[in-house]
Amino acid sequence: MKKTVFYALCMSAGLLCLPLVSCGDDDKDELTEVIGGGSADDDAAGDENNNQGDETGADNGNGGGDGENGDNPDNPDDNTGGGDEEPIPDSKKHKAVDLGLSVKWATCNVGASSPEEYGGYYAWGETEEKEYYDWSTYKYCKGSYTTMTKYCTNSSYGSVDNKTVLDPADDVAHVKWGGSWRMPTKEEIAELLNNCSWTWTIQNGVNGYLVTSKSNGNSMFLPAAGYRWSENVSSSGSGGYCWSASLNEYHGYDAFNLYFYSGNRYQNYNSRYNGFSVRPVTE
């Protein structure tokens, strides 16, 4: 009856009445992928959905779009509505490359959505970026390098707890990405240095190293992101610094890191308050 009245009204008003239809795109979520071959350029092209681009590490790709099994509030038995799809865990949204080592390495830094992006800068043991990097703002001291409150093996540098590797709650790779993702140890950085060939290159306009496995030929790109100290960013485009999860137990105010520039690359240690890049690993 209502339909008849509707068409009658339309005809009397001289209107052409057509049925309305709606169209929607299906959301597509990308799962964790272990790359078995191809170049770093291939990695870059397939890394669009890592969803780590903002400074807080918030994931904007969990997908709450319409699905076939949604609930109609007016009819609980109607499963044709637009309910929420189950979000994919953060740990499944990042890619790893198998370099033939004891761990697999992520294809981009924490806070980046492609291999060439610098990503975030984090003080050692902190899980958020900040405006100012020095001892006065460092989370695990009381304003100086002799007042460490966590991760300390020498009373000359603070309260001794003999912790030498970051707890998961202080590991920004694990906090941001979840699952088995974590920061590499100093031993795993040494393994990367010793078992891969390193070629300084420019990838999509960004300086950095193409790191290629000597055993299987797979590769990843490390951008020369520089580092943060005070309110400054230094050495971007010319050098890269990536934290390990390992404390320098002889100088408790330092932690180990990967350092590289066009002429060399090696394992180093630096003051924990510096803001460095983080390149995660997974089992």
For each residue, the residues with C-beta under 8 A, 3 or more apart:
1: 4 5
2: 5 6
3: 6 7
4: 1 7 8
5: 1 2 8 9
6: 2 3 9 10 17
7: 3 4 10 11 17
8: 4 5 11 12
9: 5 6 12 13
10: 6 7 13 15 16 17
11: 7 8 14 15
12: 8 9
13: 9 10
14: 11
15: 10 11
16: 10
17: 6 7 10
18:
19:
20:
21:
22:
23:
24: 65 66
25:
26: 65
27: 63 65 85
28:
29: 49 61 63 88 93
30: 33 48 49 93
31: 88 92 93
32: 91 92 93 94 95 96 179
33: 30 46 95 96
34: 95 96 97 98 104
35: 38 42 43 95 96 97 98 107 218
36: 98 218
37: 217 218
38: 35 41 42 43 218
39: 42 43 219
40: 43 44 115 203 210 219 220 221
41: 38 44 45 203 204
42: 35 38 39 45 46
43: 35 38 39 40 46 47 95 97 107 115 219 220 221
44: 40 41 47 114 115 116 203 204 221
45: 41 42
46: 33 42 43 95
47: 43 44 50 95 107 108 113 114 115
48: 30 113 114
49: 29 30 61 93 113
50: 47 53 93 94 95 108 112 113 114
51: 59 60 61 93 113
52: 57 59 94 108 110 111 112 113 119 176 177
53: 50 111 112 113 117
54: 57 58 60 111
55: 111 120 128 129
56: 128 129
57: 52 54 110 111 120 127 128 172 175 176
58: 54
59: 51 52 62 90 93
60: 51 54
61: 29 49 51 93
62: 59 87 88
63: 27 29 85 87 88
64: 84 85 87
65: 24 26 27 82 84 85
66: 24 70 81 82 83
67: 70 82 83 84 85
68: 79 80
69: 79 83
70: 66 67 79 80 81 82 83 84
71: 76 78 79 81 83
72: 75 76 78 80 81
73: 76
74: 78
75: 72 78
76: 71 72 73
77:
78: 71 72 74 75 81
79: 68 69 70 71
80: 68 70 72
81: 66 70 71 72 78
82: 65 66 67 70
83: 66 67 69 70 71
84: 64 65 67 70
85: 27 63 64 65 67
86:
87: 62 63 64
88: 29 31 62 63 92 93
89: 92 93 178 179
90: 59 93 94 176 177 178 179
91: 32 94 177 178 179 180 181
92: 31 32 88 89 179
93: 29 30 31 32 49 50 51 59 61 88 89 90 177
94: 32 50 52 90 91 106 107 108 177 181 280
95: 32 33 34 35 43 46 47 50 106 107 108
96: 32 33 34 35 104 105 106 107 281 282
97: 34 35 43 104 105 106 107 218 219 220
98: 34 35 36 104 213 216 218
99: 104 105 192 195 196 211 213 215 216 218 219 220
100: 195 213 214 215 216 218
101: 104 105 188 191 192 195 213
102: 188 191
103: 184 188 281 282 283
104: 34 96 97 98 99 101 281 282 283
105: 96 97 99 101 184 192 220 279 280 281
106: 94 95 96 97 109 173 181 220 279 280 281 282
107: 35 43 47 94 95 96 97 115 220 221
108: 47 50 52 94 95 112 113 114 115 117 119 279
109: 106 112 117 118 119 120 223 225 242 277 278 279
110: 52 57 119 120 122 172 173 176 177 277 278 279 280
111: 52 53 54 55 57 117 118 119 120 129 176
112: 50 52 53 108 109 115 117 118 119 120
113: 47 48 49 50 51 52 53 108 117
114: 44 47 48 50 108 117
115: 40 43 44 47 107 108 112 203 220 221 223
116: 44 203 204 205 206 208 221 223
117: 53 108 109 111 112 113 114 223
118: 109 111 112 121 223 225 226 236 277
119: 52 108 109 110 111 112 225 277 278
120: 55 57 109 110 111 112 129 172 277 278
121: 118 129 133 225 227 228 233 275 276 277
122: 110 126 127 128 129 172 243 275 276 278
123: 126 130 133 138 139 272 273 274 275
124: 166 243 255 272 273 274 276
125: 139 140 150 151 166 170 255 272
126: 122 123 130 138 139 170 172
127: 57 122 170 171 172 175 176
128: 55 56 57 122
129: 55 56 111 120 121 122 275
130: 123 126 133 137 275
131: 231
132: 136 137 230 231
133: 121 123 130 137 138 228 229 230 231 273 274 275
134: 137 138 229 230 273
135: 138 141 143 144 145 271 273
136: 132 143
137: 130 132 133 134 273
138: 123 126 133 134 135 141 272 273
139: 123 125 126
140: 125 148 149 150 151 272
141: 135 138 144 145 147 148 149 158 253 273
142: 147 149 158
143: 135 136 147
144: 135 141 147
145: 135 141 148 157 253 271
146: 156 157 158 253
147: 141 142 143 144 157 158
148: 140 141 145 151 152 157 158 159 252 253
149: 140 141 142 152 158 159
150: 125 140 159 161 163 170
151: 125 140 148 161 163 164 166 247 252 255 272
152: 148 149 155 157 158 159 160 161 162 163 252
153: 160 162 164 247 249 250 252
154: 157 160 249 250 252
155: 152 158 159 160
156: 146
157: 145 146 147 148 152 154 251 252 253
158: 141 142 146 147 148 149 152 155 252
159: 148 149 150 152 155
160: 152 153 154 155
161: 150 151 152
162: 152 153
163: 150 151 152 167 247
164: 151 153 246 247 249
165: 185 245 246 247
166: 124 125 151 170 171 183 245
167: 163 170 171
168: 171 174 175 182
169: 175
170: 125 126 127 150 166 167 175
171: 127 166 167 168 174 175 182 183 245
172: 57 110 120 122 126 127 175 176 183 278
173: 106 110 176 177 181 182 183 278 280 281
174: 168 171 177 178 181 182 183
175: 57 127 168 169 170 171 172 178
176: 52 57 90 110 111 127 172 173
177: 52 90 91 93 94 110 173 174 181 280
178: 89 90 91 174 175 181
179: 32 89 90 91 92 282
180: 91 282 283
181: 91 94 106 173 174 177 178 280 281 282
182: 168 171 173 174 245 280 281 282
183: 166 171 172 173 174 243 244 245 278 280 281
184: 103 105 188 189 192 244 245 279 280 281
185: 165 188 189 244 245 246
186: 189 190 244 246 256 267
187: 190 191 246
188: 101 102 103 184 185 191 192 244 281
189: 184 185 186 192 193 242 244 256 257 258 267
190: 186 187 193 194 267
191: 101 102 187 188 194 195
192: 99 101 105 184 188 189 195 196 211 258
193: 189 190 196 198 258 265 266 267
194: 190 191
195: 99 100 101 191 192 213 214 215
196: 99 192 193 211 212 213 214
197: 211 212 214
198: 193 209 210 211 212 260 265
199: 209 210 212
200: 207 208 209 262
201: 207 208 209 210 221
202: 205 206 207 208
203: 40 41 44 115 116 206 208 210 221 223
204: 41 44 116
205: 116 202
206: 116 202 203 223 224 237
207: 200 201 202 223 224 237 238 262
208: 116 200 201 202 203 221 222 223 224 240
209: 198 199 200 201 221 222 224 240 260 265
210: 40 198 199 201 203 219 220 221
211: 99 192 196 197 198 219 220 221 222
212: 196 197 198 199 217 218 219
213: 98 99 100 101 195 196 216 217 218 219
214: 100 195 196 197
215: 99 100 195
216: 98 99 100 213
217: 37 212 213
218: 35 36 37 38 97 98 99 100 212 213
219: 39 40 43 97 99 210 211 212 213
220: 40 43 97 99 105 106 107 115 210 211
221: 40 43 44 107 115 116 201 203 208 209 210 211
222: 208 209 211 240 242 260 279
223: 109 115 116 117 118 203 206 207 208 240 277
224: 206 207 208 209 235 236 237 238 239 240 260 261
225: 109 118 119 121 236 240 241 277
226: 118 233 234 235 236 237 238 239 240 241
227: 121 233 234 235 239 241 274 275 276 277
228: 121 133 232 233 234 274 275 276
229: 133 134 232 234 273 274 275
230: 132 133 134
231: 131 132 133
232: 228 229
233: 121 226 227 228 236
234: 226 227 228 229
235: 224 226 227 238 239 241 261
236: 118 224 225 226 233
237: 206 207 224 226
238: 207 224 226 235 261 262
239: 224 226 227 235 259 260 261
240: 208 209 222 223 224 225 226 258 259 260 261 277
241: 225 226 227 235 257 258 259 270 274 276 277
242: 109 189 222 257 258 276 277 278 279
243: 122 124 183 255 256 257 276 277 278
244: 183 184 185 186 188 189 255 256 257 258 267
245: 165 166 171 182 183 184 185
246: 164 165 185 186 187 255 256
247: 151 153 163 164 165 252 254 255 256
248: 251 252 254 255 256 269
249: 153 154 164 252
250: 153 154
251: 157 248 254 269
252: 148 151 152 153 154 157 158 247 248 249
253: 141 145 146 148 157 271 272
254: 247 248 251 269 270 271 272
255: 124 125 151 243 244 246 247 248 269 270 272
256: 186 189 243 244 246 247 248 267 268 269
257: 189 241 242 243 244 267 268 269 270 276
258: 189 192 193 240 241 242 244 265 267 268 279
259: 239 240 241 265 266 267 268 270
260: 198 209 222 224 239 240 264 265 266
261: 224 235 238 239 240 264 265
262: 200 207 238
263:
264: 260 261
265: 193 198 209 258 259 260 261
266: 193 259 260
267: 186 189 190 193 244 256 257 258 259
268: 256 257 258 259
269: 248 251 254 255 256 257
270: 241 254 255 257 259 274 276
271: 135 145 253 254 274
272: 123 124 125 138 140 151 253 254 255
273: 123 124 133 134 135 137 138 141 229
274: 123 124 133 227 228 229 241 270 271
275: 121 122 123 129 130 133 227 228 229
276: 121 122 124 227 228 241 242 243 257 270
277: 109 110 118 119 120 121 223 225 227 240 241 242 243
278: 109 110 119 120 122 172 173 183 242 243
279: 105 106 108 109 110 184 222 242 258
280: 94 105 106 110 173 177 181 182 183 184
281: 96 103 104 105 106 173 181 182 183 184 188
282: 96 103 104 106 179 180 181 182
283: 103 104 180
